[in-house]
Each structure stands twice: as C-alpha cells, then as structure tokens.
Amino acid sequence: TLIDRHIIARFIWNFVLLFLLLYVFAVAIDLILNLDRFVKSARDMAGNDAGAASVMWVLLQLVFDFQGPRLFQFYAYLHGMVAIGAMGFTLSQMLRYRELVAVMSSGVSLHRVAMPFIVVVFGLNLVQMVNQELILPQVAPLLLRDYGQIGRGGVGEFLRPLLRWRRRR
C-alpha cells in the first residue's frame, strides 16, 4: 500500500499542476485577445477619475468574475485528457528515478502498478459527475455571458429580438 499511496499522491499532484497550467494558459490567451474589452469595462466600473491602481484592481476582479466559472467548464472538457497526460508524466518520473525497475524486481506486477491510476481516474470521473450535475447548472448564466457583458451577473437580454413566424396564405 505504500507504493499505491506514493503513486496516487504523485498522480494527483501531476493532474492538478497540469490542469492549472493549461487553465492559466487558456485564460492568459483569452485575456490578451480581449484585453481592450476588459480594460474598457474596468474603466467604466471604476469611474473616470479613478487612479491606475483602482482600475487595475477592478480589472483583476473582472477577470476573476468572468473567467472563474469557466474553470468548471474547462474541467468538464479536459479532465480526461489531462488525466492521461498526468498519468504519462507520473510514469515517466517513475521510470526516470528507476522506481518501476525496483517495483518489477521486487516481483510486483505492472498490472498492480496500474491499479492506483484506475482508482484515481474513477474518482476524477466522480468529480466530473458532480461538476456536470450540480455545479455547471448553477453557473450556466455566468457561462453564457459574452465579452460585451463583462461585469454583469448573468445574461440580461439577447441582442437580436425573436422573429415572429408568419403563415403563408
């Protein structure tokens, strides 16, 4: 069980690190591409006579408000791929430090080494079920916002009015 706990801890650490790096990378790209909209919204919310520090503080709050709920959506999309990547990193670290050689020379099967990965991935899928059924429906109005609605609590109204269908005679 000592090797199981070691593999589980290293795998979870690699998963969290890889997931957060990918999320921060995606947020940074999105922020760079839409920086003018975020800055305009921050200036509007802070006021015209606000200093640079207060505008930066409001900008930081807007980024967390807009991109924060997307963390759950990001997990829903990429948890499987990140788990595979974390599994590869964990096994490559174990191979680099000759831990797999030591495990195999002690007579433990590699099928036994794979069991902690299966257990953790099953747990990550349970987290995804909770995310999909409980968290994502709660943050759905925040996920529907576009860049013109930065700083608002949800979607107010759509830009295009609904069309009335006419019957042909």
C-alpha positions in Angstrom: 0.0 0.0 0.0 3.0 2.3 0.4 3.7 2.3 -3.4 -0.1 2.8 -4.0 -0.1 6.0 -1.8 3.1 7.2 -3.5 1.7 6.7 -7.0 -1.7 8.3 -6.0 0.0 11.3 -4.5 2.3 11.9 -7.4 -0.5 11.3 -10.0 -2.9 13.8 -8.2 -0.1 16.4 -8.0 0.7 16.0 -11.7 -3.0 16.2 -12.5 -3.6 19.4 -10.5 -0.4 21.0 -11.8 -1.1 20.2 -15.5 -4.7 21.2 -15.2 -3.9 24.6 -13.6 -1.1 25.3 -16.1 -3.5 24.6 -19.0 -6.2 26.7 -17.4 -3.9 29.7 -16.7 -2.5 29.4 -20.3 -6.1 29.5 -21.8 -7.1 32.4 -19.5 -3.9 34.3 -20.5 -4.6 33.9 -24.2 -8.2 34.9 -23.8 -7.2 37.9 -21.7 -4.6 39.0 -24.2 -7.0 38.7 -27.1 -9.8 40.7 -25.3 -7.8 43.0 -23.1 -9.3 46.1 -24.6 -12.8 45.0 -23.6 -11.7 44.1 -20.1 -9.9 47.5 -19.7 -12.9 49.4 -21.0 -15.3 47.6 -18.6 -12.8 48.2 -15.7 -12.6 51.9 -16.5 -16.4 52.2 -16.7 -16.9 50.4 -13.4 -14.1 52.3 -11.6 -15.1 55.7 -12.9 -13.3 58.3 -15.0 -11.5 59.9 -12.1 -10.1 56.6 -10.7 -6.4 56.1 -10.4 -4.4 53.4 -12.2 -4.3 51.2 -9.1 -8.0 51.1 -8.6 -8.6 50.4 -12.3 -6.1 47.5 -12.1 -7.9 46.2 -9.0 -11.3 46.3 -10.8 -9.7 44.7 -13.9 -8.4 41.9 -11.8 -11.8 41.4 -10.2 -13.5 41.4 -13.6 -11.1 38.8 -14.9 -11.8 36.5 -11.9 -15.5 37.1 -12.2 -15.6 36.4 -16.0 -13.0 33.5 -16.1 -13.7 31.9 -12.7 -16.9 30.0 -13.7 -15.1 28.8 -16.8 -12.8 26.7 -14.6 -15.7 24.2 -14.2 -16.4 24.2 -17.9 -12.7 23.7 -18.6 -12.7 20.7 -16.2 -15.7 19.2 -17.9 -14.0 19.4 -21.3 -10.4 18.4 -20.5 -10.4 16.2 -17.3 -9.9 13.0 -19.3 -7.1 14.3 -21.5 -5.3 15.9 -18.5 -5.6 12.6 -16.6 -3.9 10.8 -19.5 -1.2 13.5 -19.5 -0.7 13.3 -15.8 -0.5 9.5 -16.0 2.2 9.8 -18.6 4.2 12.3 -16.5 3.8 10.1 -13.4 5.1 7.0 -15.2 7.9 8.9 -16.9 9.0 10.3 -13.5 8.9 6.8 -12.0 10.9 5.4 -15.0 13.4 8.3 -14.7 14.1 7.6 -11.0 14.2 3.8 -11.6 11.1 3.2 -9.4 9.5 0.9 -11.9 12.6 -1.2 -12.1 12.6 -1.6 -8.3 8.9 -2.5 -8.3 9.4 -5.1 -11.0 12.5 -6.5 -9.4 10.6 -7.0 -6.2 8.1 -9.2 -8.0 5.2 -6.8 -8.2 3.3 -7.0 -11.5 2.8 -3.9 -13.6 -0.9 -4.6 -13.5 -0.7 -3.9 -9.8 1.1 -0.6 -10.5 -1.7 0.4 -12.8 -4.4 -0.1 -10.2 -3.8 3.3 -8.4 -4.2 5.1 -11.7 -7.5 3.4 -12.3 -8.8 4.2 -8.8 -7.8 7.9 -9.1 -9.3 8.3 -12.6 -12.5 6.7 -11.3 -12.5 9.4 -8.6 -11.9 12.1 -11.1 -14.8 10.9 -13.1 -17.0 11.0 -10.0 -15.9 14.6 -9.5 -16.9 15.3 -13.1 -20.3 13.8 -12.5 -20.8 16.2 -9.5 -19.5 19.0 -11.7 -21.8 18.2 -14.5 -25.0 17.7 -12.5 -24.6 20.2 -9.6 -22.1 22.9 -10.4 -22.4 23.6 -14.1 -26.2 24.2 -14.0 -25.6 26.8 -11.2 -23.0 28.7 -13.1 -24.7 28.4 -16.5 -25.9 32.0 -16.6 -22.4 33.2 -16.0 -21.0 31.0 -18.8 -23.5 32.4 -21.3 -22.1 35.9 -21.0 -20.1 37.3 -23.9 -17.4 40.0 -23.8 -19.9 42.8 -24.1 -21.5 41.7 -20.8 -18.3 41.7 -18.6 -19.1 42.6 -15.0 -22.8 41.7 -15.2 -24.3 38.9 -13.0 -25.8 37.0 -15.9 -27.3 37.3 -19.3 -29.8 40.1 -19.5 -31.3 40.0 -22.9 -30.2 38.8 -26.3 -29.1 41.2 -28.9 -31.5 40.0 -31.5 -35.2 40.0 -30.9 -37.1 36.9 -31.6 -38.7 36.7 -35.0 -42.4 36.2 -35.4 -43.3 33.4 -37.8 -45.9 34.4 -40.4 -48.2 31.9 -42.1 -48.2 31.9 -45.8 -51.6 32.2 -47.4 
